[in-house]
Amino acid sequence: MTDVFSSSSEAVLQRTISVSFITRSSHVGNLYQIDETCQFITSNQFKKVALQFPDELLPDAVRVSAEIEKETKAKTFILGDTSYGSCCVDEVAAEHVRADCIVHYGPSCLSPCRRLPLLYVFGKRTIDVQLCATAFKELYPDCQSHVIILYDVTYTHAIGDLRTLLCDIYPNVVVSLLKTDHSCVAELKQDSCVASDHIDSQDDRVIFKFGRQFSVKAGQSVDNYGMFYIGQEGLTLTNFMMTWNHCAFSSFNPETHKGRVESVQINKALMKRYYAIERAKDASVVGILVGTLGVANYLTIIEQLKDIIHKAGKKSYMFAMGKINVPKLANFLEIDVYVLVACPENSLLDSSEFYKPVVTPFEMELACNKHREWTGEYVTDFRDLLPGESSYVGFPEPDQSVMEEETTDVSLITGALRTCSTTSSEIIKGTSESSSLVPRNQTLTVANTNTAASFLSGRSWQGLEPKLGQTPVMKAVEGQRGIAIAYEEEGVGNKDASTPVQKS
């Protein structure tokens, strides 16, 4: 009887599925750039290829995989449901199948990777270049305007035509170029007109950020330029606006065919982030959330965060829990604030629904490092905070003769005084192995020297207590059956009283 409603699990695992090779349409081959992908695989003689698809492109994954295997004779593995954001390359999942390279499909944050050769296939979303150029002319009527054109990676194929329409009229327009920063082989498929863009003068300053490269004229800064973004409203645009928050932004949405001046109040957004920084200053226990396993130098920034948090007199714990949501973080009431280590686009997490705020590594450094001041500059890429990078600020070294330096500060949230302690590195090394609980005397009284242990001592329920020798030994008895909402034996005694009387 059970076989009628369900199949045998063994039969399902051994079932053979035939995949029919559908004739490749020109649209699918052009969208997924199958010919270019096959050339990349065969020229490098890759035998195992990992194909990473975002959720919206998974319906085409089997078809694309079959075409690539047919043309290259290589074994392909489809990567779906990535551990973190789909914009990041999932090198860990590719290494699980011992892949020789990764082909990443769809939108990407272009964060650098260090382990496997990589090919980006962004796809080609439809865009009306003429309408885009018209919207640009309406937003910038002055032909001498200094404007930098940024765009979502899925519209790379049309930027060359747009550049041709605008650059003769607007001599001061700069079109950004996609560029990767990888130690292994990494290829980008983009228009040759854009790729041939060059620096007009040797004195021009080259800016390379978020996988985009552009140049500003000598004597000018990025703040003197306007920003024109092509794409939908989302994390990419928010990342650009937070980073270059002194620039005036406008955008063109290819789906609605409308251009507009971005009216998002950046100052309000920055003040919201500054509130999170104040919460981080008040925190005693910090949770470090691992939000990526593929972005280069993520382990280095984690160690740096541990160091500055410890030097600031706070306690840190590290969490690796995959994709972050409210129920996961709500399990740890001891944590006062979380710091998320992720790619630039996923770092700006809106924590309004979370019980505790989630900050970026830059915001955590502002809270712990008194040498780093709030100037309005905002850093979303944690690699800029590492030693030798553009936004690195060293942590102040305290006097070695003083065990601990303390400065008093006033919380802007609670209004209470808070003590900011700076512990020397030698003291940290000497106390790293110390216990959280220190015996005070022979009467079993303990002194909590750890903030998490202090929180645990104040909770009404502290977990199961063994109470050895205090409870009688009993034989095992049969427990209740059923589910928590209604066990089988519940309500048996008062069944008659709860059942309404039925009249005949």
RODO-2510 file (C-alpha; in nm, 4 decimals, decimal comma):
residues 504
     n   res          X          Y          Z
     1     m     0,0000     0,0000     0,0000
     2     t     0,2819     0,2396     0,0794
     3     d     0,4378     0,1941    -0,2648
     4     v     0,1254     0,3465    -0,4173
     5     f     0,1813     0,6818    -0,2482
     6     s     0,5637     0,6894    -0,2282
     7     s     0,8525     0,5409    -0,4209
     8     s     1,1366     0,3406    -0,2796
     9     s     1,4315     0,5597    -0,1823
    10     e     1,6768     0,3106    -0,3309
    11     a     1,4923     0,3126    -0,6619
    12     v     1,5046     0,6917    -0,6744
    13     l     1,8819     0,6977    -0,6189
    14     q     1,9430     0,4361    -0,8898
    15     r     1,7023     0,5823    -1,1427
    16     t     1,8551     0,6842    -1,4759
    17     i     1,7392     1,0131    -1,6245
    18     s     1,7889     1,0752    -1,9943
    19     v     1,8677     1,4348    -2,0910
    20     s     1,7741     1,5092    -2,4473
    21     f     2,0099     1,7433    -2,6285
    22     i     1,7832     2,0169    -2,7460
    23     t     1,9080     2,2108    -3,0428
    24     r     2,0820     2,5151    -2,9091
    25     s     1,8980     2,8325    -2,9948
    26     s     2,0942     3,1432    -3,0877
    27     h     1,9381     3,3245    -2,7899
    28     v     2,0620     3,0709    -2,5318
    29     g     2,4050     3,0456    -2,6909
    30     n     2,4400     3,4231    -2,6992
    31     l     2,3041     3,4786    -2,3475
    32     y     2,5308     3,2234    -2,1798
    33     q     2,8229     3,2699    -2,4218
    34     i     2,8625     2,8961    -2,4659
    35     d     3,1183     2,9216    -2,7472
    36     e     3,3436     3,1519    -2,5426
    37     t     3,3056     2,9262    -2,2381
    38     c     3,4020     2,6176    -2,4359
    39     q     3,7063     2,7983    -2,5743
    40     f     3,8108     2,8947    -2,2198
    41     i     3,7815     2,5317    -2,1042
    42     t     3,9543     2,3679    -2,4005
    43     s     4,2395     2,6215    -2,4246
    44     n     4,3292     2,5589    -2,0592
    45     q     4,2599     2,1833    -2,0812
    46     f     4,0256     2,1771    -1,7827
    47     k     3,8684     1,8379    -1,7088
    48     k     3,6316     1,9261    -1,4223
    49     v     3,4326     2,2493    -1,4475
    50     a     3,2050     2,3991    -1,1818
    51     l     2,9147     2,6040    -1,3190
    52     q     2,7741     2,8453    -1,0604
    53     f     2,4214     2,9741    -1,1302
    54     p     2,2084     3,2169    -0,9296
    55     d     1,8576     3,1064    -0,8378
    56     e     1,6896     3,2899    -1,1255
    57     l     1,9069     3,1125    -1,3874
    58     l     1,8894     2,7594    -1,2458
    59     p     1,6115     2,6487    -1,4888
    60     d     1,8646     2,6776    -1,7737
    61     a     2,1501     2,5129    -1,5842
    62     v     2,0978     2,1559    -1,7131
    63     r     2,0718     2,2745    -2,0715
    64     v     2,3876     2,4845    -2,0519
    65     s     2,5773     2,2069    -1,8734
    66     a     2,4797     1,9511    -2,1376
    67     e     2,5931     2,1816    -2,4194
    68     i     2,9314     2,2443    -2,2563
    69     e     2,9903     1,8736    -2,1920
    70     k     2,8988     1,7943    -2,5500
    71     e     3,1436     2,0484    -2,6941
    72     t     3,4371     2,0088    -2,4534
    73     k     3,4072     1,6482    -2,3221
    74     a     3,4725     1,7924    -1,9762
    75     k     3,2779     1,6914    -1,6656
    76     t     3,0582     1,9729    -1,5355
    77     f     2,9104     2,0269    -1,1900
    78     i     2,6216     2,2665    -1,1286
    79     l     2,6561     2,4799    -0,8155
    80     g     2,3261     2,6117    -0,6826
    81     d     2,2111     2,7453    -0,3460
    82     t     2,5450     2,9011    -0,2587
    83     s     2,6514     2,9215     0,1056
    84     y     2,6433     3,3012     0,1014
    85     g     2,5521     3,5610    -0,1625
    86     s     2,5209     3,4429    -0,5232
    87     c     2,7242     3,7449    -0,6367
    88     c     3,0369     3,5900    -0,4798
    89     v     3,2272     3,3018    -0,6341
    90     d     3,1703     2,9860    -0,4281
    91     e     3,5209     2,8416    -0,4377
    92     v     3,4568     2,6139    -0,1388
    93     a     3,1739     2,4283    -0,3154
    94     a     3,3895     2,3977    -0,6281
    95     e     3,6737     2,2486    -0,4260
    96     h     3,4360     1,9898    -0,2814
    97     v     3,4054     1,8381    -0,6297
    98     r     3,7765     1,9043    -0,7038
    99     a     3,6950     2,1303    -0,9957
   100     d     3,9748     2,2709    -1,2114
   101     c     3,7953     2,6025    -1,2722
   102     i     3,4722     2,7927    -1,2095
   103     v     3,2332     2,9568    -1,4533
   104     h     3,0257     3,2179    -1,2707
   105     y     2,6954     3,3152    -1,4339
   106     g     2,4816     3,6222    -1,3699
   107     p     2,5418     3,9367    -1,1609
   108     s     2,8669     3,9547    -0,9691
   109     c     3,0318     4,1822    -0,7129
   110     l     3,3708     4,1090    -0,8784
   111     s     3,5328     4,0433    -0,5435
   112     p     3,8838     3,8996    -0,5908
   113     c     3,9425     3,5260    -0,5561
   114     r     4,2679     3,3441    -0,5035
   115     r     4,2170     2,9683    -0,5420
   116     l     4,0796     2,8610    -0,8815
   117     p     4,0807     2,9927    -1,2386
   118     l     3,7599     3,1803    -1,3088
   119     l     3,5449     3,2901    -1,6003
   120     y     3,2665     3,5458    -1,5608
   121     v     2,9604     3,5176    -1,7842
   122     f     2,7350     3,8071    -1,6936
   123     g     2,4651     3,7459    -1,9505
   124     k     2,3104     4,0132    -2,1662
   125     r     2,0054     4,1873    -2,0281
   126     t     1,8086     4,3877    -2,2804
   127     i     1,8608     4,7629    -2,2881
   128     d     1,7558     5,0358    -2,5308
   129     v     2,0789     5,2280    -2,5848
   130     q     1,9041     5,5175    -2,7614
   131     l     1,6645     5,5727    -2,4706
   132     c     1,9549     5,5520    -2,2281
   133     a     2,1472     5,8192    -2,4204
   134     t     1,8357     6,0388    -2,4318
   135     a     1,7881     6,0067    -2,0563
   136     f     2,1532     6,0977    -2,0032
   137     k     2,1163     6,4140    -2,2120
   138     e     1,8071     6,5171    -2,0158
   139     l     1,9840     6,4660    -1,6823
   140     y     2,3011     6,6438    -1,7964
   141     p     2,2076     6,9258    -2,0363
   142     d     2,5528     7,0862    -1,9998
   143     c     2,7860     6,9213    -2,2499
   144     q     3,0882     7,0103    -2,0325
   145     s     2,9617     6,8107    -1,7359
   146     h     3,2131     6,5819    -1,5672
   147     v     3,0351     6,2482    -1,5345
   148     i     3,1528     5,8937    -1,4614
   149     i     2,9340     5,6182    -1,6086
   150     l     2,8933     5,3106    -1,3880
   151     y     2,6772     5,0131    -1,4755
   152     d     2,5557     4,6745    -1,3637
   153     v     2,7714     4,3980    -1,5067
   154     t     2,4786     4,2467    -1,6968
   155     y     2,4705     4,5533    -1,9261
   156     t     2,8380     4,5402    -2,0211
   157     h     2,7545     4,4336    -2,3750
   158     a     2,5801     4,7660    -2,4531
   159     i     2,8255     5,0118    -2,2983
   160     g     3,0402     5,0346    -2,6096
   161     d     2,7451     5,1606    -2,8183
   162     l     2,6496     5,4077    -2,5453
   163     r     3,0037     5,5410    -2,5322
   164     t     2,9962     5,5985    -2,9065
   165     l     2,6750     5,8023    -2,8770
   166     l     2,7907     6,0208    -2,5876
   167     c     3,1649     6,0777    -2,5990
   168     d     3,1591     6,2988    -2,9102
   169     i     2,9052     6,5289    -2,7424
   170     y     3,0360     6,5058    -2,3851
   171     p     3,4180     6,5300    -2,3876
   172     n     3,4415     6,5035    -2,0093
   173     v     3,2445     6,1795    -1,9761
   174     v     3,4410     5,8858    -1,8366
   175     v     3,3183     5,5308    -1,8990
   176     s     3,4296     5,2819    -1,6348
   177     l     3,5961     4,9562    -1,7355
   178     l     3,5411     4,6204    -1,5676
   179     k     3,8617     4,4729    -1,4341
   180     t     3,9325     4,1830    -1,2016
   181     d     4,1990     4,1472    -0,9344
   182     h     4,2774     3,7761    -0,9215
   183     s     4,5996     3,5865    -0,8708
   184     c     4,4682     3,2980    -1,0829
   185     v     4,3393     3,3125    -1,4388
   186     a     4,0291     3,5293    -1,4625
   187     e     3,8558     3,6380    -1,7801
   188     l     3,5877     3,8967    -1,8447
   189     k     3,3833     3,9022    -2,1622
   190     q     3,3100     4,2657    -2,2485
   191     d     3,2720     4,4932    -2,5468
   192     s     3,5911     4,5715    -2,7350
   193     c     3,4962     4,9405    -2,7565
   194     v     3,4975     4,9631    -2,3785
   195     a     3,8056     4,7484    -2,3372
   196     s     4,0002     4,9779    -2,5709
   197     d     3,9243     5,2831    -2,3574
   198     h     4,2492     5,4395    -2,2459
   199     i     4,3811     5,7139    -2,0224
   200     d     4,3887     6,0475    -2,2044
   201     s     4,6895     6,1840    -2,0169
   202     q     4,9719     6,0402    -1,8158
   203     d     4,8800     6,2830    -1,5365
   204     d     4,5303     6,1395    -1,5016
   205     r     4,4676     5,9556    -1,1756
   206     v     4,3428     5,5980    -1,2143
   207     i     4,0767     5,4762    -0,9689
   208     f     4,0251     5,1028    -0,9253
   209     k     3,7422     4,9978    -0,6942
   210     f     3,4728     4,7275    -0,6847
   211     g     3,6000     4,5740    -1,0082
   212     r     3,5630     4,9065    -1,1922
   213     q     3,8481     5,1148    -1,3276
   214     f     3,8241     5,4749    -1,4467
   215     s     4,0438     5,7826    -1,4554
   216     v     3,9902     6,1416    -1,3398
   217     k     4,1705     6,4365    -1,4894
   218     a     4,4778     6,5830    -1,3270
   219     g     4,3893     6,8278    -1,0517
   220     q     4,0404     6,6779    -1,0129
   221     s     3,9031     6,4344    -0,7580
   222     v     3,6148     6,1895    -0,7735
   223     d     3,4053     6,4322    -0,5676
   224     n     3,4115     6,6783    -0,8620
   225     y     3,2359     6,4273    -1,0869
   226     g     2,8746     6,3212    -1,1114
   227     m     2,7843     5,9533    -1,1238
   228     f     2,5490     5,8022    -1,3821
   229     y     2,4476     5,4447    -1,3030
   230     i     2,2832     5,2023    -1,5466
   231     g     2,0807     4,9309    -1,3761
   232     q     1,8058     4,8623    -1,1273
   233     e     1,7986     4,9924    -0,7731
   234     g     1,9746     4,7436    -0,5469
   235     l     2,2847     4,6566    -0,3484
   236     t     2,5279     4,7590    -0,6224
   237     l     2,3902     5,1120    -0,6475
   238     t     2,3711     5,1445    -0,2677
   239     n     2,7336     5,0368    -0,2387
   240     f     2,8427     5,3014    -0,4908
   241     m     2,6398     5,5755    -0,3247
   242     m     2,7701     5,4988     0,0229
   243     t     3,1312     5,4907    -0,0952
   244     w     3,1215     5,8043    -0,3120
   245     n     2,8741     5,9842    -0,0869
   246     h     2,9964     6,3316    -0,1915
   247     c     2,8981     6,2752    -0,5552
   248     a     2,5585     6,3506    -0,7103
   249     f     2,4066     6,0299    -0,8465
   250     s     2,1559     5,9723    -1,1226
   251     s     2,0452     5,6471    -1,2795
   252     f     1,8727     5,4871    -1,5761
   253     n     1,6566     5,1787    -1,5267
   254     p     1,6602     4,9684    -1,8484
   255     e     1,3422     4,7858    -1,7441
   256     t     1,1293     5,0985    -1,6991
   257     h     1,3236     5,3031    -1,9594
   258     k     1,3320     5,5989    -1,7211
   259     g     1,6164     5,8078    -1,5847
   260     r     1,6049     5,9928    -1,2543
   261     v     1,8142     6,1816    -1,0043
   262     e     1,8712     5,9579    -0,7040
   263     s     1,6946     6,1235    -0,4135
   264     v     1,8103     5,8811    -0,1442
   265     q     1,9218     6,0864     0,1512
   266     i     2,2792     5,9730     0,1906
   267     n     2,3305     6,1830     0,5016
   268     k     2,0353     6,0100     0,6654
   269     a     2,1754     5,6698     0,5702
   270     l     2,5159     5,7644     0,7097
   271     m     2,3621     5,8811     1,0357
   272     k     2,1815     5,5488     1,0600
   273     r     2,5156     5,3739     1,0247
   274     y     2,6682     5,6086     1,2831
   275     y     2,3997     5,4982     1,5287
   276     a     2,5180     5,1404     1,4755
   277     i     2,8737     5,2555     1,5503
   278     e     2,7584     5,3988     1,8839
   279     r     2,5927     5,0668     1,9644
   280     a     2,9230     4,8968     1,8857
   281     k     3,1037     5,1324     2,1249
   282     d     2,8604     5,0368     2,4036
   283     a     2,9007     4,6640     2,3336
   284     s     3,1001     4,4345     2,5612
   285     v     3,0583     4,1107     2,3637
   286     v     3,1034     4,1128     1,9851
   287     g     3,0077     3,8354     1,7437
   288     i     3,2150     3,8085     1,4246
   289     l     2,9961     3,6706     1,1445
   290     v     3,1789     3,4938     0,8627
   291     g     2,9806     3,6014     0,5562
   292     t     3,2198     3,4774     0,2889
   293     l     3,4668     3,1967     0,2291
   294     g     3,5760     3,3075    -0,1166
   295     v     3,6746     3,6749    -0,1006
   296     a     4,0497     3,7151    -0,0755
   297     n     4,2019     3,8063     0,2633
   298     y     3,8860     3,7314     0,4625
   299     l     4,0907     3,5376     0,7199
   300     t     4,3304     3,8308     0,7545
   301     i     4,0539     4,0786     0,8356
   302     i     3,9003     3,8342     1,0854
   303     e     4,2296     3,8120     1,2744
   304     q     4,2635     4,1896     1,2617
   305     l     3,9122     4,2322     1,4028
   306     k     3,9859     3,9875     1,6836
   307     d     4,2970     4,1844     1,7710
   308     i     4,1394     4,5317     1,7832
   309     i     3,8314     4,4040     1,9689
   310     h     4,0547     4,2435     2,2308
   311     k     4,2723     4,5550     2,2585
   312     a     3,9589     4,7644     2,3103
   313     g     3,8686     4,5544     2,6128
   314     k     3,5854     4,3630     2,4481
   315     k     3,5229     3,9922     2,4064
   316     s     3,4740     3,8398     2,0608
   317     y     3,3218     3,5148     1,9361
   318     m     3,3265     3,3914     1,5766
   319     f     3,0183     3,2461     1,4030
   320     a     3,0037     3,0592     1,0708
   321     m     2,6368     2,9932     0,9956
   322     g     2,5916     3,0360     0,6211
   323     k     2,3203     3,2743     0,5123
   324     i     2,2238     3,5085     0,7926
   325     n     1,8665     3,5548     0,9135
   326     v     1,6867     3,6825     1,2223
   327     p     1,6161     3,3455     1,3953
   328     k     1,9797     3,2346     1,3698
   329     l     2,1189     3,5454     1,5378
   330     a     1,8409     3,5526     1,7975
   331     n     1,9805     3,2334     1,9512
   332     f     2,2752     3,4187     2,1034
   333     l     2,1436     3,6661     2,3576
   334     e     2,4894     3,7219     2,5060
   335     i     2,6090     3,9058     2,1947
   336     d     2,5688     4,2845     2,2060
   337     v     2,6615     4,3582     1,8436
   338     y     2,7629     4,1590     1,5354
   339     v     3,0253     4,2500     1,2756
   340     l     2,9750     4,0960     0,9311
   341     v     3,2731     4,0018     0,7145
   342     a     3,1386     3,9783     0,3601
   343     c     3,1799     4,1248     0,0131
   344     p     3,1151     4,5003    -0,0263
   345     e     2,7604     4,4541    -0,1581
   346     n     2,6497     4,2155     0,1179
   347     s     2,8214     4,4023     0,4013
   348     l     2,5569     4,6758     0,4142
   349     l     2,2988     4,4583     0,5844
   350     d     1,9816     4,6298     0,7027
   351     s     1,9679     4,5115     1,0624
   352     s     1,6428     4,6867     1,1538
   353     e     1,4654     4,3503     1,1883
   354     f     1,7447     4,1925     1,3939
   355     y     1,7444     4,1968     1,7712
   356     k     2,1046     4,3183     1,7788
   357     p     2,2725     4,5535     1,5291
   358     v     2,4976     4,4183     1,2535
   359     v     2,7890     4,6448     1,1588
   360     t     3,0669     4,6346     0,8997
   361     p     3,4397     4,5888     0,9756
   362     f     3,4916     4,9604     0,9066
   363     e     3,2262     5,0536     1,1622
   364     m     3,3779     4,8153     1,4165
   365     e     3,7159     4,9805     1,3712
   366     l     3,5566     5,3202     1,4256
   367     a     3,4149     5,1911     1,7522
   368     c     3,7416     5,0374     1,8776
   369     n     4,0232     5,2449     1,7270
   370     k     4,0372     5,5973     1,8709
   371     h     4,2843     5,7016     1,5987
   372     r     4,0185     5,6459     1,3319
   373     e     3,7746     5,9368     1,3264
   374     w     3,4337     5,9745     1,1652
   375     t     3,4840     6,2112     0,8690
   376     g     3,1969     6,1066     0,6436
   377     e     3,4224     5,8753     0,4441
   378     y     3,2716     5,5285     0,4284
   379     v     3,4559     5,2050     0,3466
   380     t     3,2577     4,8980     0,2404
   381     d     3,5483     4,6862     0,1118
   382     f     3,7257     4,5348     0,4129
   383     r     4,0453     4,4864     0,2094
   384     d     4,1001     4,8638     0,2237
   385     l     4,1365     4,8337     0,6020
   386     l     4,4331     4,5961     0,5876
   387     p     4,7911     4,7153     0,6461
   388     g     4,9378     4,8869     0,3425
   389     e     4,5986     4,9715     0,1889
   390     s     4,4452     5,3136     0,1324
   391     s     4,2216     5,3275     0,4425
   392     y     4,4432     5,1525     0,6950
   393     v     4,4792     5,3225     1,0353
   394     g     4,7073     5,1609     1,2891
   395     f     4,5801     5,0810     1,6365
   396     p     4,7438     5,2966     1,9051
   397     e     5,0135     5,1156     2,0982
   398     p     4,9777     5,1842     2,4730
   399     d     5,2629     5,2429     2,7117
   400     q     5,4170     4,9045     2,7907
   401     s     5,4859     5,0112     3,1490
   402     v     5,1151     5,0601     3,2105
   403     m     4,9052     4,7475     3,2448
   404     e     4,5927     4,9074     3,1026
   405     e     4,4997     5,2558     2,9897
   406     e     4,1456     5,3715     3,0516
   407     t     3,9647     5,6706     2,9078
   408     t     3,6141     5,7816     2,9949
   409     d     3,3546     5,8440     2,7266
   410     v     2,9842     5,9263     2,7250
   411     s     2,7430     5,7058     2,5345
   412     l     2,5303     5,9026     2,2899
   413     i     2,2565     5,6392     2,3202
   414     t     2,2215     5,5767     2,6931
   415     g     2,3921     5,8892     2,8218
   416     a     2,5924     5,6807     3,0685
   417     l     2,9657     5,6903     3,1208
   418     r     3,1603     5,4123     2,9579
   419     t     3,5214     5,3147     3,0096
   420     c     3,7305     5,2576     2,7014
   421     s     4,0290     5,0416     2,7965
   422     t     4,3320     4,9885     2,5767
   423     t     4,5259     4,6765     2,6653
   424     s     4,8832     4,6231     2,5496
   425     s     4,9683     4,3369     2,3199
   426     e     5,1961     4,1736     2,5795
   427     i     4,9154     4,1684     2,8360
   428     i     4,6837     4,0171     2,5759
   429     k     4,9285     3,7361     2,5026
   430     g     4,9713     3,6686     2,8727
   431     t     4,6016     3,6489     2,9477
   432     s     4,4770     3,4734     2,6356
   433     e     4,4908     3,1372     2,8061
   434     s     4,3297     3,2510     3,1325
   435     s     4,0022     3,1041     3,2494
   436     s     3,6758     3,2926     3,2517
   437     l     3,5975     3,1782     3,6067
   438     v     3,8427     3,2554     3,8893
   439     p     3,7958     3,0940     4,2363
   440     r     3,7754     3,3591     4,5051
   441     n     3,7830     3,1420     4,8208
   442     q     3,7026     2,7971     4,9527
   443     t     3,3275     2,8588     4,9771
   444     l     3,2706     2,7896     4,6065
   445     t     3,2204     3,1599     4,5354
   446     v     3,3452     3,2549     4,1914
   447     a     3,4216     3,5906     4,0370
   448     n     3,3196     3,6417     3,6764
   449     t     3,5998     3,8092     3,4849
   450     n     3,4422     3,7429     3,1472
   451     t     3,1469     3,9411     3,0125
   452     a     2,9768     3,6364     2,8602
   453     a     3,0165     3,4433     3,1861
   454     s     2,8750     3,7394     3,3756
   455     f     2,5728     3,7396     3,1476
   456     l     2,5261     3,3658     3,2031
   457     s     2,5318     3,4083     3,5808
   458     g     2,2494     3,6597     3,5615
   459     r     2,0163     3,4341     3,3618
   460     s     1,7339     3,2576     3,5416
   461     w     1,7953     2,9348     3,3456
   462     q     2,1560     2,8343     3,2913
   463     g     2,1107     2,4948     3,1329
   464     l     2,0671     2,1427     3,2688
   465     e     2,2155     2,0885     3,6142
   466     p     2,3555     1,7396     3,6916
   467     k     2,2933     1,7571     4,0737
   468     l     2,5086     1,4492     4,1334
   469     g     2,4043     1,2618     4,4476
   470     q     2,1058     1,4892     4,5106
   471     t     1,8432     1,2960     4,3153
   472     p     1,7426     0,9275     4,3525
   473     v     1,8398     0,6789     4,0840
   474     m     1,5418     0,5668     3,8739
   475     k     1,4934     0,3044     3,6071
   476     a     1,4195     0,4149     3,2541
   477     v     1,0495     0,4725     3,1934
   478     e     0,8515     0,5086     2,8766
   479     g     0,8070     0,8691     2,7726
   480     q     0,5228     1,0470     2,5965
   481     r     0,4330     0,9846     2,2349
   482     g     0,3301     1,2296     1,9688
   483     i     0,4258     1,5863     1,8883
   484     a     0,4607     1,8798     2,1229
   485     i     0,1278     2,0354     2,0287
   486     a    -0,0695     1,7252     2,1318
   487     y     0,0819     1,4179     2,2953
   488     e    -0,1193     1,0955     2,2714
   489     e    -0,1900     1,0685     2,6459
   490     e    -0,2895     1,4312     2,6983
   491     g    -0,6551     1,5036     2,7670
   492     v    -0,7536     1,1412     2,8313
   493     g    -0,8779     1,2111     3,1845
   494     n    -1,1007     1,5019     3,0929
   495     k    -1,2056     1,3825     2,7514
   496     d    -1,5700     1,3444     2,8520
   497     a    -1,5846     1,6871     3,0116
   498     s    -1,4376     1,8588     2,7075
   499     t    -1,6603     1,6797     2,4558
   500     p    -1,9864     1,8670     2,3920
   501     v    -2,3079     1,6752     2,4388
   502     q    -2,4920     1,5996     2,1155
   503     k    -2,8660     1,5974     2,1124
   504     s    -3,0438     1,3315     1,9074
***
